[in-house]
Amino acid sequence: MFFPGPFGWIVTFIFWGLVLFLAVKLFQAIFQSRSGGSDSPALNVLKSRYARGEINKEEYKQMRKEIQ
């Protein structure tokens, strides 16, 4: 599929880039919804503890590394 004119190749490039972008986003949405989200319950608890100030940044990073 090509668009006519002197700048047709630019429009074609943008068109196929948009198609590819939308295909990737659709693929991500399908598989993310099947997995139930990207965060585990343990990671959610860890984030909550960090937000409440129960653990410091170093502890958060270490625990997150162990969880993942």
N, C-alpha and C positions, 0 to 999 in steps of 0.2 A: 504494500500500500504506500503510494507516494503522492504527495501533494504537488501540483504544478506551480511553476513560478520560480523566480531566482532564489527565494528563501524556502522553497519546498522541503529541502532536506532538514532544515531547522524544525519546521512544523512536524515532519515525520519523526525526527529524533525525540521531540517533546512528547508526541503522541505515544510512541512505544515506551518511553520512560515512564509515563503516567500509567500505562497498562501494566508494566512490570511492577511498579510501586503498589498499585491496587491489588495485584495478585499476591504479592508478599504480605500485605496487610491482611487480606482475607485468609491466607494460610495461617498467619499468626493468631488471628481471632478464633479460627476453628479449633486449633490445637490448644490454645490457652484455655478456652471454655471447657474442653474435655478434661484437662488436667485439674480443673477447679481453681485456677489462679496460680500465680507464680510463688507466693509466699507459703511456707509451711506454718503450722500452728506454733511450733517452737520459735520460729523467727518472729512471728507476731508478738509472742510473749516477750522475747528479747527486746524488740523495738519499744514495747510499752514500758519495760523496766528502764530502758535508757531515757525515754521521754520523761519519766517520773523522777529521774535523777538517782535511781537506786544503784546504778553502775556507772563508771566513768567511761570515757572514750576508748581507752586501751582495753578495758575488760569487754566492752561491746565488740570491738574488732576481733579480739581473741575468741570469744564465744561464737560469733558469727562464722568465723573461719572453721571452727569445730563442727558447727551445724551443717554447713554446706560442704 
